Amino acid sequence: MSCSSGGALGNTRGLTNIVKNSTKSSSESAGQGSQGVPDPKVNKDGSRPSAGPLGRLEQHATEVSERQAATGWRRMAGMGIEFFGVVLICALVGMWFDDRFKLHGLGTLGGIVIGVVGGTYLQIRTFLWVDKK
């Protein structure tokens, strides 16, 4: 018996390629029925939906966590605007005190310090409220 290049080793390579190609084509068309029409029994990510009340509960939990993630950046942006607004308002009040009582910049400096302390207090209070909730 002589070993040729198309022997047993060549057959396993061919089978490996067939398996790889079939896996690739099935993953590319996940969620698609015949003729490229979406399969209603497959989720957008290609997974099958779970049946029963636990499946619905998992789906609801996923939707809630996605909503919370979407509102997380909004909350942080709002907190930044709130901090800036507190500092700005306190600085403007300090500038008014400077003009009114001729404090030569001490009112503005005091207003900024009070604004930073007040803004930090609001940030801490918001973080504690979010953790409690």
Long-range contacts (C-beta under 8 A, 24 or more apart in sequence): 75-126, 75-130, 79-122, 79-123, 79-126, 82-119, 82-122, 83-119, 83-120, 83-122, 83-123, 84-119, 86-115, 86-118, 86-119, 86-122, 87-112, 87-115, 87-116, 87-119, 88-115, 89-115, 90-114, 90-115, 90-118, 91-115
